[in-house]
């Protein structure tokens, strides 16, 4: 079967063409795990699971002479050992040596002749830890989509979840250059039409904003801010200059509880707090480089990426815009600086400026593909004229995650540098901590550790000025013990010290437990048709979340030994799968009466009915459910990306049953779907 083209989006194309030896477009993270994981075991783990993230099996294909849009195609030569490597840290193998090696690894460009990602196993650590460096090209994913690689490899419990067998479907060979050239010329028009459709949607949205007086006022206010800022020449700082491509990183952690307390005391956002910390650090660095003159009143303009994905956007390509945020330097009062940042940020966020810039960033894709490298080659100079640095915020899970049973201790993200910028900042939250990773070009910032130390000073000054008392960060081991107690294989008939919930039973005791969950509103129940399904029906498939689908799903669950094995202590109540109406698809729901490894009944119900009766409800639109049920994306990845969401119930209460939930989805993958 011929592969369908999967073109790069407008922003992906930009990231591809702006890359250079002094500014590789790499994003990723350095992650530290408790305990030792062997290299060979890790390679096998990646090989077993990477098929659940199909994006990472595709390589870049560029038509001859750049006459067509670059696209992603399955790599027929894919081999996990071409992506997972061992790199040795220098003696004595501590965190400082990890930091130095990470800087070297992110300074090189990825090989475009294979899928654009690599994982480095950092060998030579002297303590009882495992360190990994994840490296992905920014043209391949944005920060939201990059989470998929993490969620495929990581688990929410110390016991690794069961995964489906790796499918063996040999990819089609890449097209010959002549065929690729012909295909590109034929598909160019349809691609331009797609971009025009996107621009039309953006312009329609902006038109609706202009039709609302209050929204129009906010838009004009943000535009006026931007115009005023752009007309004011940008003064160079000690963090700007000419890049060399020799990068290094320096990371640090703060208490997320303290950051949230500062936010509450000052009425700003968490991101505003971290921007203020960064501004304070750069302020001190300016004084170090230029003496007291370096602390004169001025601004540092920070480009903040903005996620432009809407709720129904499930594409893998980048959907980000940017907002320029002015942060004051030379300000002696940390709280006044923070409130100034908060006010400016609120104005810019409310201005719909990100939508306008998203439209502008899409325009070059309307030009002939052969001219786009030249157009995007001008982008670094434009960014240099309008901003000093980048700062992005990635929200991680609030609870610990595990790799092959080993808890992740910390994770520090990294981000590309613009050729004129010597510093960028990535903020990540995880399990009670919030980290700041500073990425620097050594040709401009000779030792980024200095700015890291100033960030600590800046944070302490801000915390004290805001009247927030220091709070001890909750150690991950305490959380780990709780989770292990919840998920360990039990020898007693109870999950924990909490008494188990009794099996579902009707109020008057006149019905069986199997029927009880459906007794409250019998008129809303779709009666089960007791008849054999023909082979033709099975081949044709069932409408998603119909009663016929629910019946087949129940059978698949009860025939799945792995579901029974992982669910013998499920007493948490009924679970609902909710299909949100979207794109012409009506809403639907299936309610599952689950108890101790058995599915006692499954009913197709109206959305509100299933939600009311369920203890837990997982919601998504048709596109999201189809991707999950076809095995194109792992359920955890879909939840982390927001494609699926927990519409009812406590995540903490559901956490011990993540393997059970995985097995439910795997059972559903055996039910044939209509279309």
C-alpha positions in Angstrom: 0.0 0.0 0.0 1.3 3.4 -1.0 2.0 5.7 1.9 -0.1 8.8 2.2 1.9 12.1 2.5 2.1 13.6 5.9 3.3 17.1 5.2 5.1 19.2 7.7 3.0 22.0 9.1 4.0 25.7 8.6 5.8 26.0 12.0 7.5 22.6 11.4 8.8 23.8 8.1 10.2 26.9 9.8 12.0 24.9 12.4 13.5 22.8 9.7 14.8 25.7 7.6 16.2 27.9 10.4 18.4 25.2 11.8 22.2 25.7 11.4 25.4 24.3 13.0 25.4 27.2 15.5 21.7 26.8 16.3 20.6 23.1 16.2 16.8 22.8 16.6 16.8 20.2 19.4 14.3 19.9 22.2 14.2 17.3 24.9 15.1 16.6 28.5 17.7 15.2 30.8 16.0 12.8 33.2 17.3 11.1 36.4 15.9 7.9 37.8 16.4 6.1 41.1 18.4 2.9 40.9 20.3 1.3 38.0 18.8 0.3 34.7 21.0 -1.7 32.4 21.6 -0.4 28.9 20.5 -3.6 27.2 17.3 -3.8 29.2 16.5 -0.2 28.4 17.0 -0.8 24.6 14.7 -3.7 24.8 12.1 -1.6 26.7 12.3 1.1 24.0 12.0 -1.5 21.2 9.0 -3.1 22.8 7.1 0.2 23.2 8.2 2.7 20.5 5.6 1.3 18.0 2.9 2.9 20.3 4.2 6.3 19.2 4.1 6.1 15.3 5.5 9.6 14.9 8.9 8.3 16.0 9.0 5.7 13.3 8.9 8.3 10.5 11.8 10.0 8.8 12.0 13.2 6.8 11.6 13.0 3.1 12.4 16.1 1.0 11.6 16.2 -2.7 14.4 16.7 -5.2 15.4 20.4 -5.7 13.0 21.3 -2.8 10.1 21.5 -5.4 7.6 20.2 -2.9 6.7 20.3 0.8 8.8 18.1 3.0 6.9 15.2 4.5 7.1 12.4 7.0 7.2 8.8 5.8 7.7 5.5 7.6 11.4 4.6 7.7 11.9 1.2 6.0 15.3 0.9 7.7 14.1 1.7 11.2 16.3 0.2 13.9 16.0 1.2 17.6 19.8 0.8 17.9 20.2 3.7 15.5 18.5 5.9 18.0 19.5 4.7 21.5 23.2 5.2 22.4 25.5 4.9 25.3 27.5 8.0 26.3 30.0 8.0 29.2 30.2 10.9 31.6 33.7 11.9 32.9 34.9 10.9 36.3 33.8 11.2 39.1 30.4 10.7 37.4 28.3 13.2 39.4 25.7 15.7 38.4 28.2 18.2 37.3 29.6 15.7 34.8 26.1 14.9 33.6 25.5 18.6 33.0 28.7 19.0 30.9 28.0 16.0 28.8 24.4 17.1 28.2 25.7 20.4 26.8 27.9 18.6 24.3 25.1 16.2 23.2 22.6 18.9 22.5 25.1 21.0 20.6 25.0 18.6 17.6 22.4 18.3 14.8 20.3 15.2 14.3 20.9 13.0 11.2 18.1 13.7 8.7 18.5 10.3 7.1 16.5 8.7 9.9 13.7 9.6 12.3 14.8 12.8 14.1 15.2 11.6 17.7 17.9 10.0 19.9 18.1 8.8 23.5 21.4 8.7 25.3 22.0 6.4 28.2 24.6 8.2 30.3 27.0 5.7 31.6 29.6 6.0 34.3 27.5 7.4 37.2 29.1 6.7 40.5 25.8 6.8 42.5 22.8 4.5 42.4 21.0 6.4 39.6 20.2 6.2 35.9 20.5 9.2 33.7 18.9 9.5 30.2 19.0 12.4 27.7 16.0 12.6 25.3 16.7 14.6 22.1 14.1 15.3 19.4 14.1 17.7 16.5 11.6 20.6 17.0 10.3 20.1 13.4 9.1 16.7 14.5 7.1 17.6 17.6 6.2 20.5 19.9 6.4 20.4 23.7 2.9 18.9 23.9 3.4 16.2 21.3 6.9 15.3 22.7 5.2 14.1 25.8 4.0 11.1 23.9 7.5 9.6 23.9 7.6 10.0 27.7 4.2 8.5 28.2 5.0 5.5 26.0 8.1 4.6 27.9 7.0 5.6 31.4 4.3 4.2 33.8 2.3 5.7 36.6 3.0 2.8 38.8 6.2 0.9 39.8 4.9 -2.2 38.1 5.3 -1.8 34.4 2.0 -2.0 32.5 1.4 -4.8 30.0 1.8 -3.7 26.4 0.4 -5.2 23.3 2.6 -7.3 21.1 4.7 -5.2 18.7 3.0 -5.4 15.2 5.2 -6.6 12.4 4.1 -4.7 9.3 7.1 -4.0 7.1 6.9 -0.3 5.9 6.7 0.4 2.3 10.0 1.5 0.7 10.6 5.2 0.2 9.6 6.5 -3.3 12.2 6.8 -6.0 13.4 10.5 -6.5 11.5 10.7 -9.8 8.3 9.4 -8.3 8.7 11.7 -5.3 9.2 14.7 -7.6 6.0 13.9 -9.6 4.0 13.3 -6.4 5.2 16.5 -4.9 4.2 18.6 -7.9 0.7 16.9 -7.9 0.2 17.4 -4.2 1.5 20.9 -3.9 -1.9 22.4 -4.8 -3.8 20.4 -2.2 -1.3 21.4 0.4 -1.8 25.1 -0.4 -5.5 24.6 -0.2 -5.2 23.1 3.3 -3.1 26.1 4.4 -5.6 28.5 3.0 -8.3 26.7 4.9 -6.3 27.1 8.1 -5.8 30.8 7.4 -9.4 31.2 6.6 -10.3 29.8 10.0 -7.9 32.2 11.7 -9.2 35.2 9.8 -12.8 34.2 10.6 -11.9 34.0 14.3 -10.2 37.4 14.2 -13.2 38.8 12.4 -15.4 37.6 15.2 -13.1 39.3 17.7 -13.3 42.6 15.8 -17.1 42.3 15.9 -17.1 42.3 19.7 -16.4 45.7 21.2 -14.7 44.4 24.4 -12.6 41.9 22.5 -11.7 44.5 19.9 -10.5 46.8 22.7 -8.2 44.1 24.1 -6.9 43.3 20.7 -6.0 46.9 19.9 -4.4 47.3 23.3 -2.1 44.4 22.8 -1.3 45.5 19.2 -0.5 49.0 20.5 1.9 47.4 23.1 3.6 45.4 20.4 3.9 48.3 18.0 5.3 50.5 20.8 7.8 47.9 21.8 8.9 47.2 18.2 9.4 50.9 17.4 11.7 51.1 20.4 15.2 49.9 19.4 16.1 46.8 21.4 19.1 47.4 23.5 21.7 44.6 23.6 22.2 42.7 26.8 25.0 40.5 28.2 23.0 37.5 27.1 22.9 38.4 23.4 25.6 38.3 20.7 27.0 36.0 18.1 26.5 32.2 18.7 29.2 29.6 18.3 27.1 26.5 18.7 29.0 25.4 21.7 26.2 25.0 24.2 25.9 24.1 27.9 23.1 23.8 30.4 22.6 24.5 34.1 19.5 23.4 36.0 18.1 24.0 39.4 14.9 23.3 41.3 12.4 25.3 43.4 9.5 24.2 45.6 6.3 24.3 43.5 4.4 25.0 46.7 6.4 28.1 47.4 6.0 29.3 43.8 2.2 28.8 44.1 2.2 30.7 47.4 4.0 33.6 45.7 1.5 33.5 42.9 -1.4 33.6 45.4 0.1 36.4 47.4 0.6 38.6 44.3 -2.3 37.6 42.0 -0.2 36.5 39.0 0.5 33.1 37.3 3.1 30.5 38.0 4.8 31.4 34.7 4.9 35.1 35.7 6.7 34.1 39.0 9.3 32.1 37.0 9.8 35.0 34.5 10.4 37.3 37.4 13.0 34.9 38.8 14.7 34.8 35.4 14.6 38.6 35.1 16.2 39.0 38.6 19.0 36.6 37.6 19.7 38.3 34.3 19.6 41.7 36.1 22.4 40.6 38.5 24.3 39.1 35.5 24.1 42.5 33.7 25.6 44.2 36.8 28.4 41.6 36.9 29.3 42.2 33.3 28.8 46.0 33.1 29.1 47.2 36.7 26.3 49.4 38.2 25.6 50.8 34.7 24.3 47.3 33.9 21.4 47.8 36.3 19.9 50.9 34.8 16.2 50.8 34.0 15.6 48.8 30.8 13.6 45.8 29.6 14.4 42.2 28.6 12.0 41.0 26.0 11.2 37.3 26.3 9.4 35.3 23.6 7.0 32.9 25.3 5.6 30.0 23.1 1.9 29.7 23.2 0.0 26.4 22.5 -2.4 27.0 19.7 -4.0 23.5 19.7 -7.7 23.6 20.3 -9.6 20.8 22.0 -10.3 18.9 18.7 -6.8 19.3 17.3 -5.1 15.9 17.3 -2.4 16.5 14.7 1.2 15.7 15.6 2.7 18.8 14.0 3.7 21.9 15.8 0.8 24.2 16.7 2.5 27.0 18.6 2.6 30.8 18.3 4.6 33.3 20.4 3.9 36.2 22.7 6.6 38.8 23.4 6.7 39.7 27.1 8.6 42.7 28.4 10.1 42.1 31.8 11.8 45.1 33.7 15.5 45.1 34.6 17.0 47.5 37.1 14.1 47.1 39.4 15.0 46.9 43.1 11.5 45.7 44.3 11.0 42.1 43.3 7.2 42.2 44.0 6.8 45.3 41.9 8.7 43.6 39.1 6.5 40.6 39.4 3.3 42.5 39.3 4.5 44.5 36.3 5.2 41.2 34.5 1.8 39.9 35.5 -0.1 42.9 34.2 1.8 43.0 30.9 1.3 39.2 30.4 -2.4 39.5 31.1 -2.7 42.3 28.5 -0.9 40.4 25.9 -2.7 37.1 26.5 -6.1 38.8 26.3 -5.2 40.6 23.1 -5.5 37.6 20.7 -2.0 38.5 19.5 -1.0 34.9 19.5 -3.7 34.2 16.9 -2.5 37.0 14.8 1.1 35.9 14.9 0.0 32.3 14.2 -1.5 33.6 11.0 1.6 35.5 10.1 3.8 32.4 10.7 1.6 30.4 8.3 1.9 32.8 5.4 5.3 31.6 4.1 3.8 28.2 3.5 1.7 29.7 0.7 4.9 30.5 -1.3 6.5 27.9 -3.6 8.3 25.2 -1.5 11.6 26.0 -3.3 11.6 29.6 -1.9 10.8 28.7 1.7 14.3 28.0 2.9 15.3 31.5 1.8 12.3 33.1 3.4 12.9 31.3 6.7 16.6 32.1 6.7 15.6 35.7 7.5 13.6 34.6 10.6 16.6 34.5 13.1 17.5 38.1 12.2 13.9 39.2 12.8 13.8 37.4 16.1 17.1 39.0 17.1 15.6 42.4 16.4 12.5 41.9 18.5 13.6 39.8 21.5 16.5 38.9 23.8 15.6 35.4 24.8 13.1 32.5 24.9 11.3 31.0 27.9 8.9 28.1 27.7 6.9 26.3 30.4 6.1 22.6 30.3 3.7 21.2 32.8 4.6 17.7 34.0 2.7 15.3 36.1 1.9 16.1 39.8 2.6 12.5 40.8 5.8 10.4 40.3 6.3 8.4 37.1 8.3 5.3 36.6 10.7 3.8 34.0 10.8 0.0 34.3 9.9 0.2 37.9 12.4 3.0 38.8 10.9 6.4 39.9 11.9 9.5 37.9 13.6 11.8 40.4 13.9 14.9 38.2 13.7 16.0 34.6 15.1 19.1 33.0 14.0 20.3 29.6 16.0 22.0 26.9 15.1 24.2 24.0 16.8 25.6 20.9 18.7 28.9 20.9 18.2 31.6 18.3 21.5 32.4 16.5 21.6 35.8 18.2 20.5 34.7 21.7 23.0 33.4 24.2 20.4 32.2 26.7 17.1 30.3 26.7 15.1 29.0 29.7 12.8 25.9 30.1 10.6 25.6 33.1 9.2 22.2 34.0 7.0 21.1 36.9 7.1 17.6 38.3 6.0 15.9 41.6 6.1 19.0 43.9 9.1 20.7 42.2 9.5 23.3 39.5 12.8 23.3 37.7 14.5 26.0 35.7 17.0 24.8 33.0 19.2 27.5 31.4 20.5 26.7 28.0 23.4 29.0 27.0 25.9 29.5 24.1 29.4 29.6 25.6 30.5 32.1 23.0 28.1 34.6 24.7 27.6 33.4 28.2 30.9 32.0 29.3 29.6 30.2 32.4 25.8 29.7 32.7 26.2 28.4 36.3 26.6 32.1 37.4 23.1 32.9 36.1 21.9 29.8 37.8 23.2 31.0 41.2 21.7 34.4 40.6 18.4 32.7 39.9 18.5 31.2 43.4 19.3 34.7 44.9 16.4 36.2 42.8 14.0 33.5 44.0 14.9 34.0 47.7 14.5 37.8 47.4 11.1 37.4 45.7 9.9 34.9 48.3 10.9 37.1 51.1 9.4 40.2 49.6 6.1 38.4 49.0 6.0 37.3 52.6 6.2 33.5 51.8 7.8 31.2 54.3 10.2 28.5 53.0 8.4 25.1 52.5 10.2 21.8 52.5 9.7 20.0 49.2 7.9 16.7 49.6 10.4 13.9 48.8 9.5 11.6 46.1 10.2 8.5 48.2 7.2 9.2 50.5 4.8 9.3 47.6 6.4 6.2 46.1 5.7 4.2 49.3 2.1 5.2 49.1 1.8 4.2 45.5 3.6 0.9 46.0 1.3 0.0 48.9 -1.6 0.6 46.5 -0.4 -1.4 43.6 1.7 -4.2 45.1 0.3 -7.7 44.6 -1.9 -8.1 47.6 -2.1 -11.2 49.8 -5.1 -10.0 51.7 -8.6 -9.5 50.2 -8.4 -5.7 50.5 -6.5 -3.2 48.4 -5.3 -1.0 51.3 -6.4 -0.2 54.8 -9.5 1.4 53.4 -12.4 -1.1 53.6 -13.4 -2.3 50.2 -16.6 -1.1 48.6 -19.3 -3.8 48.6 -20.4 -5.2 45.3 -23.2 -3.3 43.5 -26.6 -4.3 44.9 -30.1 -2.9 44.3 -31.8 -0.9 47.1 -34.5 -3.5 47.6 -32.4 -6.5 47.1 -34.8 -7.9 44.5 -32.3 -7.9 41.6 -29.0 -9.4 41.0 -25.8 -7.4 41.6 -25.1 -7.6 37.8 -28.3 -5.6 37.1 -28.0 -3.1 40.0 -26.0 -0.4 38.3 -28.7 0.0 35.6 -31.7 0.1 37.9 -32.0 3.8 38.7 -33.4 4.8 35.3 -34.5 1.7 33.4 -36.3 3.7 30.8 -32.9 5.1 29.6 -31.4 1.6 29.1 -30.9 0.2 25.6 -32.0 -3.4 26.0 -29.4 -6.0 25.0 -30.4 -8.0 22.0 -29.7 -11.7 22.6 -28.7 -13.1 19.3 -25.6 -14.5 17.6 -23.5 -12.0 15.7 -22.9 -13.2 12.2 -19.5 -13.3 10.7 -20.5 -10.6 8.2 -21.4 -8.3 11.2 -18.1 -8.9 12.8 -16.2 -8.1 9.6 -18.4 -5.0 9.0 -17.8 -3.7 12.5 -20.0 -1.9 15.0 -20.7 1.8 15.5 -18.5 3.1 18.2 -20.1 2.8 21.7 -23.3 1.3 20.3 -25.0 -1.5 22.2 -23.6 -4.1 19.7 -20.1 -2.7 20.3 -20.7 -2.8 24.1 -21.8 -6.4 23.9 -18.7 -7.4 21.9 -16.5 -5.3 24.3 -17.8 -7.1 27.3 -17.0 -10.4 25.7 -13.5 -9.3 24.8 -12.9 -8.0 28.4 -14.0 -11.3 30.0 -11.8 -13.3 27.5 -8.7 -11.2 28.3 -6.7 -13.0 31.0 -4.4 -10.0 31.5 -7.4 -7.9 32.4 -8.5 -10.4 35.0 -5.0 -10.7 36.4 -4.6 -6.9 36.8 -8.2 -6.2 38.0 -9.0 -8.8 40.7 -9.1 -6.0 43.3 -11.1 -3.5 41.4 -14.0 -2.4 43.7 -13.9 1.2 42.6 -17.3 1.1 40.8 -18.6 1.5 37.3 -16.4 3.0 34.5 -17.8 5.0 31.5 -16.2 5.7 28.1 -17.7 9.0 26.8 -17.8 10.1 23.2 -18.0 13.9 22.9 -20.0 15.2 19.9 -17.7 16.7 17.3 -17.2 17.0 13.6 -20.6 15.7 12.8 -20.3 12.7 15.1 -23.0 12.5 17.8 -22.3 11.9 21.4 -22.5 8.4 22.9 -21.3 6.5 25.9 -20.7 3.0 27.2 -21.1 2.2 31.0 -19.1 -0.9 32.2 -20.1 -2.7 35.4 -16.7 -3.9 36.5 -16.0 -5.9 39.6 -12.9 -7.9 40.7 -11.7 -8.8 37.2 -15.1 -9.3 35.6 -17.2 -7.1 33.4 -20.7 -8.0 34.7 -22.5 -5.8 32.1 -22.0 -3.2 29.5 -24.6 -0.8 28.3 -24.8 1.9 25.7 -26.4 5.0 27.4 -26.9 8.7 26.8 -23.8 10.7 27.7 -25.4 12.3 30.8 -26.8 9.0 32.0 -23.5 7.2 31.8 -21.7 10.1 33.5 -24.1 10.2 36.4 -23.9 6.4 37.1 -20.1 6.0 36.7 -17.5 6.3 39.4 -15.0 7.2 36.7 -15.6 8.6 33.2 -13.0 9.1 30.5 -14.1 11.5 27.7 -12.8 12.2 24.2 -14.0 13.0 20.7 -14.4 10.5 17.8 -10.9 11.1 16.4 -9.2 10.6 19.8 -11.0 7.4 20.6 -10.4 6.0 17.1 -6.6 6.6 17.5 -6.6 4.9 20.9 -8.7 2.0 19.8 -6.7 1.4 16.7 -3.5 1.4 18.8 -2.1 4.5 17.2 -1.5 6.2 20.6 -1.2 4.8 24.1 -4.1 5.7 26.5 -1.8 7.4 28.9 -0.3 9.5 26.1 -3.8 10.5 25.1 -4.6 11.5 28.7 -1.3 13.5 29.0 -1.9 15.3 25.7 -5.4 16.1 26.7 -7.0 14.2 23.8 -8.7 12.1 26.4 -9.6 13.5 29.8 -10.8 12.2 33.1 -14.3 13.7 33.2 -15.3 12.2 36.5 -13.5 10.6 39.4 -10.2 11.1 41.2 -6.9 10.5 39.3 -5.3 9.5 42.6 -8.0 6.9 43.3 -7.7 5.6 39.7 -3.9 5.5 39.8 -3.4 2.0 41.3 -5.5 0.6 38.4 -3.6 2.0 35.4 -2.7 -1.5 34.2 -6.3 -2.5 34.5 -7.3 0.6 32.4 -4.7 -0.3 29.8 -6.1 -3.8 29.5 -9.6 -2.5 29.1 -8.4 -0.5 26.1 -6.5 -3.4 24.7 -9.6 -5.5 25.0 -11.5 -2.8 23.1 -8.9 -3.0 20.3 -10.2 -6.5 19.5 -13.7 -5.2 18.8 -14.2 -4.4 15.1 -15.3 -0.9 14.4 -17.6 0.4 11.7 -15.6 2.3 9.1 
